[in-house]
Amino acid sequence: MKFIAEINVMPQKALLDPQGKTVNNLMHNMGYKSVKNLRMGKHIRFEIEAVSEKDAKAKVENTCNKVLANPVMEEYEYTLKKA
């Protein structure tokens, strides 16, 4: 079966986010004063083959933990749907 995984990777809340802070400051300088606490992350989408949804979830979590996110500095969440 084919599944589509969509993953959002973000810096952990307790850590500084220099890229987010830079973009937040830029937006304030451009007049977007209502923007607060901007944080930058990654959005990743891919197809994955698996025998079941449970197997697909295990593969996605393994990929996130080993390749897509640094568990020391980042957290992730994902959605999975049949292709």
C-alpha positions as CSV (number, residue, x, y, z in Angstrom):
1,M,0.0,0.0,0.0
2,K,1.1,3.5,-0.7
3,F,0.9,6.3,1.9
4,I,1.6,10.0,2.0
5,A,3.4,11.3,5.0
6,E,3.5,15.0,5.9
7,I,5.9,15.9,8.6
8,N,6.4,19.2,10.4
9,V,9.8,19.6,12.2
10,M,10.2,22.5,14.7
11,P,12.9,23.6,17.1
12,Q,12.0,22.5,20.7
13,K,10.1,25.3,22.5
14,A,12.8,25.5,25.2
15,L,15.6,26.3,22.6
16,L,16.4,29.5,20.9
17,D,15.4,29.9,17.3
18,P,17.8,32.4,15.7
19,Q,16.3,32.0,12.2
20,G,12.7,32.6,13.5
21,K,13.9,35.6,15.5
22,T,15.6,37.1,12.5
23,V,12.4,36.7,10.4
24,N,10.3,38.0,13.2
25,N,12.4,41.1,13.5
26,L,12.3,41.6,9.7
27,M,8.5,41.4,9.7
28,H,8.4,44.0,12.5
29,N,10.7,46.3,10.5
30,M,8.4,45.9,7.5
31,G,5.4,47.0,9.5
32,Y,3.9,43.7,10.6
33,K,3.9,44.6,14.3
34,S,1.1,42.1,15.2
35,V,3.4,39.1,14.4
36,K,4.8,37.6,17.7
37,N,7.0,34.7,18.6
38,L,7.7,33.5,15.1
39,R,9.5,30.1,14.9
40,M,10.9,28.5,11.7
41,G,10.8,24.9,10.9
42,K,10.6,22.4,8.0
43,H,7.6,20.8,6.2
44,I,8.4,17.5,4.5
45,R,6.1,15.4,2.3
46,F,6.8,12.0,0.8
47,E,5.2,8.8,-0.4
48,I,6.1,5.6,1.4
49,E,5.3,1.9,0.6
50,A,4.2,-0.2,3.6
51,V,2.1,-3.4,4.1
52,S,-0.2,-1.6,6.7
53,E,-0.8,1.8,8.2
54,K,0.9,0.6,11.4
55,D,4.0,-0.4,9.4
56,A,3.9,3.0,7.6
57,K,3.8,4.8,10.9
58,A,6.7,2.9,12.2
59,K,8.7,3.7,9.0
60,V,7.9,7.4,9.2
61,E,8.8,7.6,12.9
62,N,12.1,5.8,12.2
63,T,12.9,8.1,9.3
64,C,12.0,11.2,11.4
65,N,14.2,10.1,14.4
66,K,17.2,9.0,12.3
67,V,17.2,11.4,9.3
68,L,14.7,14.3,9.3
69,A,14.8,15.6,12.8
70,N,17.4,16.0,15.5
71,P,15.6,14.7,18.6
72,V,18.1,16.6,20.8
73,M,17.0,20.0,19.3
74,E,13.8,19.4,17.4
75,E,10.4,17.9,17.7
76,Y,8.1,16.6,15.0
77,E,4.6,15.7,14.3
78,Y,3.2,14.0,11.2
79,T,0.0,13.0,9.4
80,L,-0.3,9.9,7.3
81,K,-2.9,9.1,4.7
82,K,-3.5,6.5,2.0
83,A,-2.3,7.7,-1.4
